[in-house]
Amino acid sequence: MVFVCFSAYRLSVSGAIGYKAIDPVDIGRFAMNFMVKYYGERLMERYKLTELSDDPDDMVRAAETLLREIRGAKLGKISFEIPPQEKEKTEEIS
């Protein structure tokens, strides 16, 4: 696996870094993990979920859908910037 910094992932989620620069599945998984951690209730409400699946195939499909919806602003205002006190925890996300 190639090391990609947290900032590159955040930019990729927004579409600012092209989809060919970083594996789209990795970007989607990063976005999914970030959203679960910081916007879990919004995900549950948007997709009418009672629980989140750990199935790898479900995760790939969900990540692709999530990226399209984030980029299309269908999930409302979302920030992938995190407060300084939370930055130490970012290694757990990626």
Secondary structure, DSSP 4 states (H G I P E B T S, - for coil): -----HHHHHHHHHTSS-TTTS-HHHHHHHHHHHHHHHHHHHHHHHTT-SS----HHHHHHHHHHHHHHHHTTTT-S------GGGGGGGGGT-
